[in-house]
Amino acid sequence: MAKHFELDENFDFKIIPKLNKKELNELSNQIKNLIIDKCSKFGGHLSSNLGITNLTIALFRSFDFTKDKIIFDIGHNSYPYKILTGRPLTNLRQSNGIDGFQKINESKFDVYDAGHSSTSLSAALGFAKVRDLNHDDYNVIALVGDGGIANGLCFEALNNLVIANTKIIIILNDNEMSISPTTGGLSAILKGIRRNPLVKIIFKDANFEYIGPVDGDDFDQLKKVFEKAKSSKRSVLLHVKTSKGEGYKYAEEDHAGEYHFVNPFDKDTGKQKIELDKNTISFSKIFAGFVYEDMKNDDKTIAICPSTTVGAKLTHLFSEFKDRSFDVGISEEHAAIFANAFGVNDYHTYLFMYSTFLQRAYDEVLHDIARNNRHVTLLIDRCGLIGHDGETHQGIYDDGFFYSIPNFTLAMPKDEYDAKRLFNYAKKYNHPMAIRYTPLYKNYDEVVNNGPENITNDFEMLQEGKTKHIALVSVGPHLSNLLTKLKGEDVTIFNALFLKGYSEESINKLLSYDFVYIYDPYGVETGFTANLTLDLVKKNYKGKILTKAIPLKFINKGNILEQEILLNVDVESLVSDILKINHEN
Ligand SMILES: Cc1ncc(C[n+]2csc(CCOP(=O)(O)OP(=O)(O)O)c2C)c(N)n1
């Protein structure tokens, strides 16, 4: 009979070294089933975690995590580790539950916070130096994927490690997949390593010990190489082969990356239950469609996306225009300069990036794209509060940092009609422009898109109040809901469309109102709201300015509406503010 393990808060990982092979496999199956079950309910990074389960169990046979430190790159694949350290993924990714990434404040076994890729080697090197300075004695391990290790940050850390006179153990979890199959030269080198002893020599020359490749499911082999890595005097690069999605048929068969991250799904059919009603529309799809059409008609058009092609709905476009579309892997900084080089050579480049990962490319966006001032259009996906991925993935900060970048126009659509108009504007604009959008928006029947097809950079009036009492200036999808709720009230509602780079006339129009209320529930308070306030002050505006935007802080995971209410940026609170002003003043 199969042994049953109580995978709860009291699970004692010290039993693992005493288990026989059959029991280890039983433990592995139970962990995988738990992961499948929790991901099917709450969503999460399914494939990466299934693939790494045996490898994680094997780590507990050789290392003692009451002393030894492990840093999971990105941390999206630490579910088995969480389960084995007493966190059975209860309420995974919910505000009151276990985080989808490693989190220092969640457990003493999580020694470093992660979320963005390729930070583990630098962090591990720092941890090793702390150990040495404190004359301590424990192992420091960085576990990084073949997608993550190809990012420049890892190269910087490796370069430093060669001269750092310390020891870390790098476990390279090579499953030949990033989100989708790994792209780029390094992945080709990794594939060739087995046949190429030269690579081992190169690592040796760089004062590393290279061990591998070994089968990441084979407990005996892993035991041997972990012991070797522990006893090595030098830093070790341990190359382990695993396969993503192992233990769940649909994830095993997925070669596109659809099960890398899943929304809640039906375990029997593998079908993801994306709760989209017919009125909930994906901006990602819309922009992917626009770019597709443009690339069909204009062969001087390029599309670039660093690793998020599946989520950005670009699979079709990338397979259709192979010579003009580039998935450059997890390399946002490189992607930005690469895009700019096309701009400098008179191509029009669409650079797709999620807001949170764009933070990586701040310098390249400023120093290269903005300064050269060419035709690069940044399509920033996953803007606004992001929900269950939590504080490392919020898409709210780009709204703030674009204000310190000259030459960039920043815009945001509320719906498909706006998206089309902004897209056409960007096509003609011939300078750097960023369009930021939430992943989804909801269609409201009430809203009529009556603005002109060809827009200028003026704020657009959507409703005219009876008097010049309140001007409400806002952006993005909530505008449609606001219009429905404030219909007939004495409030003039403007769709800013342009958060940065709006016309002077847009500000002038506001000067005659008693109140200007600026509402931006998709960005931090140092973004659009602060900057329009400054522009009003500079114009010597005499009325009262009110603002509502996301406070400048790190925002925990949870349901988006709950987060909005908590931060007081929800539509209801705005509507109640407006009604109060109207009735009290
Ligand atoms: C800077 C950054 N860009 C993009 C992502 C999105 N992302 C999350 S997991 C992942 C794939 C990671 O691949 P790999 O390192 O090979 O790990 P695997 O999931 O295959 O185990 C990506 C691109 C990220 N977390 N950070």
PDBQT file of the ligand as one rigid body, heavy atoms in Angstrom, charges set to zero:
ROOT
HETATM    1  C1  LIG A 601      12.403  40.155 -15.342  1.00  0.00    +0.000 C 
HETATM    2  C2  LIG A 601      11.315  39.150 -15.599  1.00  0.00    +0.000 A 
HETATM    3  N1  LIG A 601      10.831  38.992 -16.852  1.00  0.00    +0.000 NA
HETATM    4  C3  LIG A 601       9.848  38.087 -17.093  1.00  0.00    +0.000 A 
HETATM    5  C4  LIG A 601       9.339  37.320 -16.078  1.00  0.00    +0.000 A 
HETATM    6  C5  LIG A 601       8.168  36.379 -16.336  1.00  0.00    +0.000 C 
HETATM    7  N2  LIG A 601       8.505  34.981 -16.104  1.00  0.00    +0.000 N 
HETATM    8  C6  LIG A 601       8.117  34.313 -15.003  1.00  0.00    +0.000 A 
HETATM    9  S1  LIG A 601       8.621  32.735 -14.994  1.00  0.00    +0.000 SA
HETATM   10  C7  LIG A 601       9.378  32.916 -16.481  1.00  0.00    +0.000 A 
HETATM   11  C8  LIG A 601      10.080  31.761 -17.132  1.00  0.00    +0.000 C 
HETATM   12  C9  LIG A 601      11.280  31.365 -16.398  1.00  0.00    +0.000 C 
HETATM   13  O1  LIG A 601      11.939  30.351 -17.077  1.00  0.00    +0.000 OA
HETATM   14  P1  LIG A 601      13.047  29.510 -16.347  1.00  0.00    +0.000 P 
HETATM   15  O2  LIG A 601      13.987  30.402 -15.627  1.00  0.00    +0.000 OA
HETATM   16  O3  LIG A 601      13.643  28.595 -17.345  1.00  0.00    +0.000 OA
HETATM   17  O4  LIG A 601      12.225  28.712 -15.253  1.00  0.00    +0.000 OA
HETATM   18  P2  LIG A 601      11.145  27.535 -15.452  1.00  0.00    +0.000 P 
HETATM   19  O5  LIG A 601       9.812  28.155 -15.216  1.00  0.00    +0.000 OA
HETATM   20  O6  LIG A 601      11.285  26.990 -16.834  1.00  0.00    +0.000 OA
HETATM   21  O7  LIG A 601      11.481  26.545 -14.428  1.00  0.00    +0.000 OA
HETATM   22  C10 LIG A 601       9.222  34.207 -16.973  1.00  0.00    +0.000 A 
HETATM   23  C11 LIG A 601       9.734  34.702 -18.271  1.00  0.00    +0.000 C 
HETATM   24  C12 LIG A 601       9.873  37.524 -14.780  1.00  0.00    +0.000 A 
HETATM   25  N3  LIG A 601       9.413  36.865 -13.715  1.00  0.00    +0.000 N 
HETATM   26  N4  LIG A 601      10.858  38.426 -14.580  1.00  0.00    +0.000 NA
ENDROOT
TORSDOF 0
